Amino acid sequence: MLSLLAGYLFIFCARVVDVSLATIRTLMIVRGNRLCAAFIGFFEVIVYITALNRVVGGLNNPANLLAYALGFATGNYVGSFIEEKLAFGLTTVQIITAKPEMVEDIRQKGFGVTVMEGMGKEGSRQVLVVSLSRKALPILMNVIEQRDPAAFITVMDTKATYGGYFKQTMKAK
């Protein structure tokens, strides 16, 4: 009985690990980090084949399949959670605000800001565009929340940046 439970746990954990690695590998590819993605993929496939072998070798036991499926679902969750915490890559934030003083607050935190004029339903607004590392996003969001909780914010994934203030600040770090 104990060895049966250990087998289910092994299948479950192997799937959590392999799917988590697959999630991170996929995001590395999307962000252009192919070498890291290949390295992760090497270990991912070893774990995957090992778990799959265990399940295929015991197809007469539906609990193996259940452990495999639960590991897959959990691995998706864990992989996205890990990636969110690692916060690889760059992001661009667009802020639509009626508070022009926010620009200086953002710049004081070391971020470059491009300011454009916009016209919304309720009149003139400033459109602020900030490119930054994903790790710095909570700092920027805190500045926005403190200065203008009613601001409209969009956060977009950025594959690459070239030139400008952002490039200068990244070189300094």
N, C-alpha and C positions, 0 to 999 in steps of 0.2 A: 504493500500500500504506500509506504514512504517513497519507494523508488518511482512509483507511478506519479505521485504528486511532484516529486523532484523533476520528472520528465516534463510535466505540464509547465512547471515554473521555468524550466530551461527554455522551452519553446516560446513561452510568453516573453521572457526577458530578451531572448535573442531577437525576436521580432521588434520589440521596443527599440533595441539598439540599432538594428539594421534600418528600420524606417526612419528613426531620428537622424541617422547618418545620411540617408537618402534625401531627407528634407534639407539638411544643411548643404549637402553636395549640390542639389538643384539650385539653391539660392547662390551658391558660389559661382556656378556656371552663368547664371543670369547676370551676376555682377562682374563677370569677366575674369574671375580668378580660376582659370582652368587647371593650373598645376595643383592647387590645393584641392580642387574638386576631384582630380584624378587620384590623389593620395587617399582621400576619404573613400572614394569608390572602391579602391583596392580592398580595404577592410570591410566595407559594407557588403560586398559580394561574398566574402568568406563567411561572414556571420549568416547571411541570407541562405546560402547553400547548406550550411550546417543545420539551420532550423528546418529548412525544407526537407532535407534528408530524413530528419527525425519524424516529420509529419507523414511523408510518403511511406516511410518504413512502417508506420502504424495506422494506415488508413482504416483498419477495422475498428479503431477507437475514435469515436466522434469527439471525445474530449480533447484530443490532439488538435483537431481542426478548430474547435472553439478557442483553445489557448492561442493558436496561430492567429485567428481573426481578432481576438481581444488584444493581442500584442501589436497587431497592425494598427488598430484604432488608437491605442494608447501611444504608439510610436509617432503617429501624426501629431498628436497633441504635444508630446514631449519635445519632438523636433522643432516645432514652431515656437514653443516656449524657450528652448535653448537659444534658437536663432534670435529671438526678440531680446534676450538678455545679453547676448554677445554684441548685438547691434552693429554688424558689419556694414560698411558702405556709407553712401551719401544719401542725403535727402534734400528736397527743396520744399520750402514752406511758403505758401502765399497767404498773406494776411490782409483782409479788407477791414479797415478801421476808420472811425471818425475822430480818432485821437492822434493828431500828428506828433505829439510829444513822445509817442512810443518809439519812434525812429531812434531818438537819442538813447533811450533806455537799452534798446537792442544793441546799438553800436558800443555802448559802454561795457557790454558783456563780451565784446570782441568779435561780434558777427558783422559781416558786410551786409548792407541792405540796399536794394534798389527800390526807389520810390516812383510810383506812377500815379497819375490822377485818374480816378474812375467816377462814374456816375451811376448811382443805384436808384432804387425806387424812392428812397428817402433823401436824395440829394447827393452832394459831392462826398467822395470817400477817397482815402489813400489806399493804394494797392502796394503792399510791401512784399518784396520777394527776397528770401533769405536762403542761401545754400549753405549746408553744414553737414558735419558727420552725424550719423544717426545717434551716436552716443551722446551728443550735445543737445539732442532734441528736447529732453526734459527741462534743461536750463532755459531754452527759448520759450517753451510752453509756459513755464512759470512766469517769465517776464510778461508775456501776453496776458495771462490770467490776472496778474496783479494790476496791469495798466488798463486793460479793456476786456472784461469778461464777455462782452457782447460781440467781440470781433468774430468775423467769419474766417475760418482757417481751413486750408486744404494742405495736406501733406502728401508729397509725391516722391516715389523712389527715383533716384538720380543715378544713372549708370556712370557718367563721367562729367568732369568739369574741366574747362580750359581757360587759363588766364584769369584776370580780374583780381579783386581783393581776396576772394576765397583762396585762390592759389597761393597768394603771398602769405596768408595766415597759416595755411597747411604746411608750407615750407618752414616757417618759423617754429612749428611744433616739432 
